[in-house]
Structure formats: structure tokens, C-alpha cells
Amino acid sequence: MITNNKVNRQIADLNVTAFQRNLPVVKLVESALHHGEGYLTSAGALQVKTGKFTGRSPKDKFIVRDSHTTNHVAWGAVNQALTPEQFDSLYDKMMNYMENRKLFVFDGYAGADHDYRLPIRIINEYAWQNLFVHQLFIRPTAAELQSHEAEFTVIAMPGLKADPAIDGTNSETFIAISFEKKTVLIGGTHYAGEMKKSIFSVLNYLLPFRGVMPMHCSANIGAAGDTALFFGLSGTGKTTLSADPNRRLIGDDEHGWSDNGVFNFEGGCYAKCIGLTQEKEPQIWNAIRFGSVLENVSINEITGDADYNSNVLTENTRAAYPIEYIQDSVIPGVGGHPNVIIFLTADAYGVLPPVSKLTKEQAMYHFLSGYTSKLAGTERGVTEPEATFSSCFGAPFLPLRPDVYAEMLGDKITKHNARVYLVNTGWSGGPYGIGKRMNLSYTRAMITAIIDGSIEEASFVPHPVFGVHTPSAVADVPSDLLDPRNVWVDQEDYDRKAQQLANLFKQNFEKFNGVSDAIKLAGPQL
């Protein structure tokens, strides 16, 4: 068995030309520019391209099946098994590949709550990727760095490709996690999001055993100390809607909910920036400056100006920046128990209400269902929105069974009396291709009404198909939008589409055999 200490010793014994640890931002940017890894934009951000991989590679992610994981991991298409011997072979290849190379090392933490934080080490062959993790994870103080001992190590070498016939992978790309050896190996892809999400997957496995609910959500806090959570897959608006100038951002993507409250897993943000404008998203716009990384964003070669409307490289253009670049963000990223939980979905069918209130049982049903539309560019091969169900709004990152996380959510809703809402940031007036994406200003108004409680002053009626409770009025939102059927030209077509989506909900939920009848009955009624 390769222990984590042995991993670190083997890395330290490598004959590398330079082993640079926790370099400051300016040195990482200088190195990236010197070696032609990217370009500076007019705003000072480092622009890079990730080649053919501009999104995650979920079919290339593996977990080693060992004595501990074999009975806990929900094995299948999401959590594919790798043998210990296959992992060892990949590890040896990685060590040989790293020999005599210039390496960049980041030592830091995942988890803003000191009671639960995970000391991590990330090793890169590219300066820009080391800059990425430097900004995305929690940076140690000088004193913490001196005594830092990693409990999990991520080694990301994009230039190393697997041989599926020998290594047991599905392609040349691999993201392999060994919980026994506390190591993640990443190769064959330049997409930096794989490093971020690999640590998220690690925490999603470890923390429930410590009584902490890991969550794919953003979080912010108001002046009165009220915390709100925003669940949703990439592209549904977690980053955009939680970056509210009237509230302080705790974090934009990954959090834990312990007996202490909510805490951010990260020290930075990874915002989608296709269509970004200063007017609509000023906080994100202003955060893109020196030290930020722009992934696959087109720039004008003469002026250096970023073109956020261009999807020439991908729809999944990204900006990575430290959370302190968001004005008045919460550092360290901790908050109290949430008063409000918001599920965000981008409904490509255009039939879900733009805002609705959920009972506890409906919350658990929709949490387990995790319905949204997979948006273009978030994963390889996705070129237009597709209806999908992703348990807990984060199935690709959940090693344990979904009901483990859902039961934790239900317990916390009851214990802390949290209000839960479903907000559709997707299409209205028709399905994708016919209807229009919900106006961001209307969605923001709905979020405001949920958080300040004014939405509770409206009367609520159950939706005839989905059963969720829709309000009669929301300030600054046209009332006809609140009933999605009203804004379809062909309302009979709406009924057919709503029944079609309801059937998909039913079919998807059949796999959750162990849940109570109350939760099953909280779903759409045919």
C-alpha cells in the first residue's frame, strides 16, 4: 500500500529541474506568460485555452474499489471502479512522466471551518493551472504553510495520456481517486475544473462520515446574519444569483453544513462568463482582473479585450478568481444555519413555474430528482440543452448513495425550520428553441422576495401537474409569468409538454425504492 506520506516522499525524491511551492500570483503569471501558456487581457487577467477538452469528462472518472469503498460507494456509470493494481500502474506512469520536469506545487486547504478542513497538495506541470488552484482553494498563512501536511494529494499532468487497453480507462483521459492512498491522478485533459471537482468528490465521500452534509450549492448572508443556499448544476445561476450586491458572498459552488452552520469548501469562484456584462453581473465583471484566470474566453489580439459573447471555443467559458475579488465577501467563508434553501433548475421544456414553494417532502423529492437541463459546453459532447436528472443537483460528484445526502437534508430542514423554494431559470413561453430564457432581472426579483420573506404575503396554489405551490404575485415580476401555462401560445401543447416532463420525473424516481411513500407522493401527479 502507498500511504500518503510515502506518496509525498516519492514526489520529493523526483529528479525535477525545479520544485516550486506556493509561488505568489505574480510569479505564476510571469511563468505562464514566459512559457506561452496564455495571454494577458486588457483587464489584467490571464487568458488560457484548454484545447479539445473545454468541460469535464464524466465518463473518464474512476474510484478505486478497495476494502473501504466497496460497501459505501454507489458504483455505476457515475462512480466507475478501478482496481488498486490499475491505479498503481497509473501512479508509476505519473512518477516517470514527472521525472526531470519543472513542477508547481500548491499546499493549502479545502474547507473554511477549521474543525472540518482538509489539508491538500496539488502538483501541476503548468503554471497557469497552479495559479488556478492557488485562487480556487484556501490559501494558507505563512505559519500554516510551515507546518502544512497534506492529507490528500492531487497530481494533474495534462500531457500524460492513458492507454485504455493497458490502464483500464475508457480513453486517454483519466481522473482516478484512491481513498486508501489519499491521492487523485488526473491526465489527458487540460480542463482545470477537473482538479476543483476531484476535491469536491473527495469531500462528498469523507464528510458524511463526520456528520457533515456536503452540498453543490452557493451561499450568501444578509446584514441580519441570515444565510441562504442556492443549489443547482453548472449553468443554472448559482454563481450569478448568489453574487448579490446587497448580500455578502460566502461561496459560489461547494459548501458543507455541519452542526456549526455552513462553510465554504473553497477560497475562490469559478464563474461561467458566456454573455457576461458589467451591467447585469457587476461583481463578477469587476472580479476579472490581475490574478484571475479566463478559461477559453476569446480575446481581441490587438486590444486584449475579452469577448464574453463569443462561443467560438466553447459555451463553457469560465473565470476563476479568489473570493476576496468579490466586494465584501465573507472571509473566512462561514455562516450560520440557512433560513432559506433555493433549488435552481434550467427547464428546457419551459413548463415548470418560475418560482414555487416546496414542502419538506417535495424538497426531498426534488433534491433526489435534481432535474435541470444540461447546458452546452459544461460537458464534452453537449452542444445544446438536454433534459437531465442529477441526484442532489450534483450526481457526478457524489460517491455515496443519493439517499444518504437527501436524508441529511431532510433532517436539517426540520431541525432548522428552513424554507425551501424551486426557481426555474430556464425557458418560458415554450421549450428551448421556441420560448425564451427567463429574464435575469425577474429571477433576481423572485430571489429577493424569497429571501426577505415578502413572497409569503402572496396566496399560493398547487400546480395541477407538479404539485408545487405557486405564488399569486411577486414584486417587480409580471403576474402572468408566474403561471407558465399563461405565456404559452398553444396552451394545449403546454399541457402535453408538462405531462411529458411529469412522466420523466416518475420514470427517473423509480430507482429510489427505499424512500418513504410521503416523498414519492410529493412528485408530479399524472
C-alpha positions in Angstrom: 0.0 0.0 0.0 1.2 3.5 -0.9 0.4 5.8 2.1 0.1 9.5 1.7 3.4 10.1 3.4 5.0 7.6 1.0 3.4 9.5 -1.9 4.9 12.7 -0.7 8.3 11.1 -0.2 8.3 9.7 -3.7 7.4 13.1 -5.1 10.1 14.7 -3.1 12.6 12.2 -4.4 11.9 13.0 -8.0 14.8 14.4 -10.0 13.0 17.6 -11.1 14.6 20.7 -12.6 12.6 22.9 -10.2 10.1 22.2 -7.4 8.3 25.5 -6.8 5.9 25.6 -3.9 3.2 28.2 -3.3 4.6 30.7 -5.7 3.0 34.2 -5.4 0.5 35.1 -8.1 2.8 37.5 -9.9 5.4 34.7 -10.3 2.9 32.2 -11.6 1.6 34.7 -14.1 5.2 35.6 -15.2 6.0 31.9 -15.7 2.8 31.2 -17.6 3.5 34.1 -20.0 7.1 33.3 -20.4 6.3 29.7 -21.5 3.5 30.7 -23.8 0.7 29.2 -21.7 -1.6 32.2 -22.1 -2.1 35.9 -22.7 -2.8 39.0 -20.6 -6.2 40.6 -21.3 -6.7 44.4 -21.1 -8.2 43.9 -17.6 -5.0 42.1 -16.5 -6.5 38.5 -16.3 -4.6 35.6 -17.7 -6.4 34.1 -20.7 -5.7 30.4 -21.5 -7.1 27.7 -23.8 -7.7 24.1 -22.8 -7.7 22.5 -26.2 -10.3 19.9 -27.1 -11.4 19.4 -23.5 -13.4 22.5 -22.6 -15.5 20.8 -20.0 -15.5 17.9 -17.6 -15.0 14.3 -18.7 -17.5 12.4 -16.5 -17.0 9.1 -18.4 -13.3 9.2 -17.6 -13.7 9.5 -13.8 -12.8 6.5 -11.6 -12.7 5.5 -7.9 -10.5 2.7 -6.7 -12.6 -0.2 -5.3 -10.9 -1.2 -2.0 -11.8 -2.6 1.4 -13.5 0.6 2.5 -15.1 2.0 -0.7 -16.5 -1.3 -1.9 -19.5 -1.2 0.5 -20.0 2.6 0.6 -19.6 3.9 -3.0 -22.7 3.9 -5.3 -20.9 2.0 -8.1 -22.2 2.5 -11.7 -21.9 4.9 -14.6 -21.1 7.8 -12.4 -18.7 6.1 -10.0 -16.7 3.7 -12.2 -14.4 1.2 -10.4 -10.7 0.9 -10.9 -8.6 -1.8 -9.3 -5.8 -1.0 -6.9 -3.4 -2.5 -9.4 -4.6 -0.3 -12.2 -4.2 2.8 -10.0 -0.7 1.8 -9.0 0.2 1.4 -12.7 -1.1 4.9 -13.5 0.7 6.2 -10.5 4.0 4.7 -11.7 3.4 6.2 -15.1 2.8 9.6 -13.5 6.0 9.4 -11.5 8.0 8.6 -14.6 6.3 11.4 -16.5 7.1 13.9 -13.8 10.8 13.0 -13.7 13.1 15.9 -14.7 10.1 18.2 -15.2 9.5 21.7 -13.7 6.7 21.2 -11.2 4.5 23.7 -9.4 3.1 22.8 -6.0 0.2 24.3 -4.1 -0.3 23.4 -0.5 -3.5 24.7 1.1 -6.9 23.7 2.4 -10.4 22.7 1.3 -12.9 23.8 3.9 -13.2 27.2 5.7 -14.3 25.7 9.0 -11.1 24.7 10.9 -13.0 21.8 12.5 -13.5 20.1 9.2 -10.9 21.5 6.7 -8.9 19.1 4.6 -5.2 19.9 4.0 -4.4 19.3 0.4 -1.5 19.3 -2.0 -1.9 19.9 -5.8 1.0 19.3 -8.2 1.0 20.8 -11.7 3.1 20.9 -14.8 1.7 24.2 -15.9 2.0 27.5 -14.1 -1.5 28.6 -15.1 -3.1 25.5 -13.6 -1.2 26.1 -10.4 -2.4 29.7 -10.4 -6.0 28.3 -10.9 -5.8 26.1 -7.8 -4.0 28.9 -5.9 -7.0 31.1 -6.4 -9.7 28.4 -6.1 -8.7 26.7 -2.9 -8.0 28.2 0.6 -4.6 29.8 0.8 -2.6 29.1 4.0 -0.9 31.7 6.1 2.9 31.7 6.2 2.7 30.0 9.6 0.2 27.4 8.3 2.4 26.7 5.3 5.4 25.9 7.5 3.5 23.1 9.3 1.3 22.0 6.4 1.0 18.3 5.9 -1.3 17.2 3.1 -4.0 14.6 3.8 -4.9 14.4 0.1 -2.8 14.9 -2.9 -3.9 15.8 -6.5 -1.4 15.3 -9.3 -2.5 16.9 -12.6 -0.4 16.2 -15.6 -2.4 17.0 -18.8 0.4 15.8 -21.1 0.3 12.2 -19.7 -2.2 10.1 -21.6 -3.5 6.7 -20.6 -3.6 3.6 -22.8 -7.1 2.2 -22.3 -6.0 -1.3 -23.3 -3.4 -1.4 -20.6 -4.7 1.0 -17.9 -8.4 0.0 -17.8 -9.6 3.5 -18.7 -12.2 4.5 -21.3 -9.9 6.9 -23.2 -6.6 8.7 -22.9 -8.1 10.9 -20.2 -8.4 9.8 -16.6 -9.5 11.2 -13.2 -8.7 8.5 -10.7 -9.3 8.7 -7.0 -7.9 6.4 -4.4 -9.3 7.0 -0.9 -6.9 4.4 0.6 -3.8 6.2 -0.9 -5.4 9.6 -0.5 -4.4 10.6 -4.0 -6.1 11.8 -7.2 -4.4 11.3 -10.6 -5.5 13.5 -13.5 -4.1 13.1 -17.0 -5.0 13.6 -20.7 -7.1 16.8 -20.1 -6.1 20.5 -19.7 -9.5 21.4 -18.3 -8.8 22.9 -14.8 -12.3 22.2 -13.5 -11.3 18.5 -13.0 -9.0 19.5 -10.2 -11.6 21.5 -8.4 -14.3 18.8 -8.8 -12.0 16.0 -7.8 -11.5 17.6 -4.3 -15.3 18.1 -4.2 -15.8 14.4 -4.8 -13.3 13.6 -2.1 -15.2 15.8 0.5 -18.5 14.4 -0.6 -17.2 11.0 0.4 -15.4 11.9 3.6 -17.7 14.4 5.3 -20.9 12.5 5.8 -19.0 10.0 8.0 -18.3 13.1 10.2 -21.9 14.2 10.3 -21.5 17.0 7.7 -23.7 17.4 4.7 -21.6 18.3 1.6 -23.6 20.4 -0.9 -23.2 21.5 -4.5 -24.5 25.0 -3.8 -23.6 28.6 -3.4 -24.3 30.6 -0.2 -24.6 34.2 0.9 -25.5 36.1 4.0 -27.6 39.2 4.8 -26.9 42.1 7.1 -29.1 40.4 9.8 -26.9 37.2 9.6 -29.5 35.3 7.6 -27.9 32.6 5.4 -29.3 31.4 2.0 -28.3 28.4 0.0 -28.6 28.1 -3.8 -28.5 24.5 -5.2 -28.1 23.8 -8.9 -25.9 22.3 -11.6 -23.5 24.4 -13.7 -25.2 27.0 -15.7 -28.4 27.3 -13.6 -27.3 30.5 -11.9 -25.6 29.6 -8.6 -22.7 32.0 -9.1 -24.7 34.8 -10.7 -27.6 34.8 -8.2 -25.5 34.4 -5.1 -23.3 37.3 -6.1 -25.8 39.9 -4.8 -24.5 43.4 -4.0 -27.0 43.6 -1.1 -25.7 40.4 0.5 -22.2 39.1 1.3 -21.0 36.0 -0.6 -19.9 33.0 1.4 -19.1 30.9 -1.6 -20.3 30.2 -5.2 -20.3 26.4 -5.6 -19.3 24.0 -2.8 -20.3 24.0 0.9 -20.7 21.9 4.0 -23.5 22.1 6.5 -22.3 21.0 10.0 -23.6 21.4 13.5 -21.7 24.7 13.4 -23.5 26.0 10.3 -22.5 26.4 6.7 -18.9 26.7 5.5 -17.3 27.2 2.0 -15.1 24.4 0.7 -13.1 26.8 -1.5 -11.3 30.1 -1.4 -12.3 31.3 -4.9 -15.0 31.3 -7.5 -15.3 29.6 -10.9 -17.9 31.6 -12.8 -19.4 30.9 -16.2 -18.9 34.1 -18.2 -20.6 33.5 -21.6 -22.6 36.6 -22.2 -21.2 38.4 -19.2 -21.9 42.1 -19.0 -20.9 44.8 -16.5 -24.5 45.9 -16.2 -26.0 42.5 -15.4 -23.2 41.0 -13.3 -21.1 43.8 -12.0 -19.5 41.8 -9.2 -18.2 39.1 -11.5 -17.2 41.6 -14.1 -15.1 43.6 -11.6 -13.5 40.4 -10.2 -11.9 39.6 -13.5 -8.6 41.4 -13.1 -4.9 40.6 -12.5 -4.7 37.2 -10.8 -7.8 35.9 -12.4 -7.8 33.1 -15.0 -10.0 33.3 -18.0 -10.6 29.8 -19.5 -11.4 29.6 -23.2 -12.6 33.2 -23.5 -11.8 34.7 -26.8 -9.8 37.9 -26.8 -9.0 40.6 -29.3 -5.4 40.0 -30.2 -4.7 43.8 -30.7 -6.5 45.3 -27.8 -6.5 42.4 -25.4 -10.2 42.9 -24.7 -12.2 39.8 -23.7 -15.2 38.9 -25.9 -17.6 37.4 -23.5 -20.3 36.9 -26.2 -18.1 34.6 -28.2 -18.6 30.9 -28.1 -16.0 30.1 -30.7 -14.0 28.0 -28.3 -16.9 26.8 -26.1 -20.2 27.8 -24.4 -18.4 26.9 -21.2 -16.2 29.9 -20.9 -15.0 30.4 -17.3 -13.4 32.9 -15.0 -11.5 31.8 -11.9 -10.7 34.3 -9.2 -10.2 34.4 -5.4 -13.3 35.1 -3.4 -11.8 38.3 -2.0 -12.2 39.8 -5.5 -15.9 39.9 -4.8 -16.5 43.0 -2.8 -17.4 42.4 0.9 -17.3 38.7 0.6 -17.2 36.6 3.8 -13.7 35.6 4.8 -13.3 33.0 6.2 -16.3 31.6 4.4 -18.5 30.5 7.2 -22.1 31.3 8.1 -25.0 30.3 10.3 -27.7 27.7 9.6 -29.6 28.7 6.5 -33.1 30.3 6.7 -33.8 29.7 3.0 -32.9 27.0 0.6 -33.3 27.6 -3.1 -33.2 24.9 -5.8 -32.3 26.3 -9.2 -33.2 24.5 -12.4 -33.0 25.4 -16.0 -36.1 23.7 -17.5 -35.6 23.2 -21.2 -39.2 22.1 -21.6 -40.4 25.5 -20.4 -43.2 24.1 -18.2 -42.0 24.5 -14.6 -43.2 27.6 -12.8 -40.5 30.3 -12.5 -40.9 30.2 -8.7 -42.7 27.8 -6.3 -42.7 26.8 -2.7 -41.9 23.3 -1.6 -43.0 21.2 1.4 -40.2 19.2 3.2 -41.3 16.1 1.3 -41.4 18.0 -2.0 -37.9 19.4 -1.2 -36.5 15.9 -0.7 -38.2 14.7 -3.9 -36.8 17.4 -6.0 -33.4 17.2 -4.3 -33.3 13.5 -5.1 -34.5 14.2 -8.7 -32.2 17.1 -9.4 -33.9 18.0 -12.6 -32.4 20.6 -14.9 -31.1 20.9 -18.4 -27.5 20.0 -19.1 -26.2 23.2 -20.7 -24.0 23.4 -23.8 -20.2 23.1 -23.0 -20.4 22.0 -19.4 -19.5 18.5 -20.5 -17.8 17.2 -23.6 -20.3 16.4 -26.4 -23.2 18.6 -25.1 -23.9 21.2 -27.8 -27.4 22.2 -26.8 -29.5 21.9 -23.6 -30.7 18.4 -22.7 -33.2 17.4 -20.0 -31.4 15.5 -17.3 -31.8 14.3 -13.7 -28.8 14.6 -11.5 -29.5 13.5 -7.9 -28.9 16.1 -5.2 -28.1 18.6 -8.0 -24.6 17.1 -8.2 -24.7 13.4 -9.0 -21.3 13.5 -10.9 -19.6 14.4 -7.7 -21.4 12.2 -5.2 -19.6 8.9 -4.3 -22.3 7.8 -1.8 -25.9 6.8 -2.5 -28.1 9.8 -3.1 -30.5 8.9 -0.2 -27.6 9.4 2.2 -27.4 13.1 1.3 -31.2 13.5 1.0 -31.8 12.2 4.5 -29.3 14.6 5.8 -31.1 17.5 4.0 -34.5 16.4 5.4 -33.1 16.3 9.0 -31.6 19.7 8.7 -34.7 21.3 7.2 -36.7 20.0 10.1 -34.1 21.0 12.8 -33.5 24.5 11.5 -37.0 25.2 10.1 -35.6 26.2 6.7 -38.0 27.4 3.9 -37.4 25.7 0.5 -38.2 27.1 -3.0 -37.8 25.9 -6.5 -36.7 28.6 -9.0 -36.7 27.9 -12.8 -34.0 30.0 -14.5 -34.7 28.1 -17.8 -37.3 28.7 -20.5 -40.6 30.4 -20.5 -43.4 30.6 -23.2 -42.2 27.4 -24.8 -39.4 24.9 -24.9 -35.8 25.5 -25.8 -35.8 26.8 -29.4 -39.3 28.4 -29.2 -39.6 30.0 -25.8 -37.1 32.5 -24.2 -34.7 32.1 -21.3 -36.2 33.7 -18.1 -35.2 37.3 -17.7 -32.5 37.6 -15.2 -34.0 40.7 -13.6 -37.2 38.8 -12.9 -35.3 35.9 -11.4 -33.4 38.3 -9.2 -36.7 39.8 -8.0 -38.0 36.4 -7.1 -34.9 35.6 -5.2 -35.2 38.9 -3.3 -38.8 38.2 -2.4 -37.9 34.7 -1.2 -35.0 35.9 1.0 -36.8 38.9 2.5 -39.9 36.9 3.1 -42.3 39.1 1.1 -43.2 36.2 -1.1 -45.0 34.7 1.9 -47.6 37.5 1.7 -48.9 36.1 -1.6 -51.6 33.4 -1.9 -50.3 30.1 -3.1 -52.0 27.5 -5.3 -50.7 24.0 -6.1 -49.7 23.4 -9.7 -52.1 20.9 -11.3 -49.3 18.7 -12.6 -46.2 19.2 -10.5 -48.0 19.9 -7.2 -45.6 22.7 -6.2 -47.1 25.8 -4.7 -47.0 28.9 -7.0 -47.5 32.4 -5.7 -50.1 34.8 -7.0 -47.8 37.8 -7.1 -44.1 38.7 -6.7 -42.9 42.3 -6.6 -41.4 43.5 -9.9 -42.4 40.3 -11.8 -45.3 40.3 -14.4 -48.0 38.2 -12.8 -48.8 36.3 -16.0 -45.3 34.8 -15.9 -45.9 33.1 -12.6 -48.3 30.5 -14.2 -46.1 29.1 -17.0 -49.2 27.9 -18.9 -50.4 31.5 -19.4 -47.4 32.5 -21.5 -47.6 29.6 -24.0 -49.4 30.5 -27.3 -50.6 26.9 -27.5 -51.8 26.0 -24.0 -52.8 22.5 -25.0 -49.2 22.0 -26.2 -48.1 23.2 -22.7 -50.3 20.5 -21.1 -48.8 17.8 -23.3 -45.2 19.0 -22.5 -46.0 19.2 -18.8 -47.3 15.7 -18.8 -44.2 14.6 -20.8 -41.9 16.1 -18.2 -44.0 14.6 -15.3 -43.6 11.2 -16.9 -39.8 11.7 -17.0 -39.9 12.6 -13.3 -41.8 9.4 -12.5 -39.6 7.2 -14.5 -36.5 8.7 -13.0 -37.8 8.3 -9.4 -38.5 4.6 -9.8 -34.8 3.9 -8.9 -35.3 5.3 -5.4 -37.0 2.3 -3.9 -36.1 2.9 -0.3 -37.7 6.3 0.1 -41.0 6.8 2.0 -44.4 7.0 0.3 -44.8 10.6 1.5 -41.7 11.6 -0.6 -42.9 9.5 -3.6 -46.3 11.2 -3.5 -44.7 14.7 -3.3 -43.7 14.4 -7.0 -45.8 15.2 -10.1 -49.2 13.6 -10.4 -50.2 12.2 -13.8 
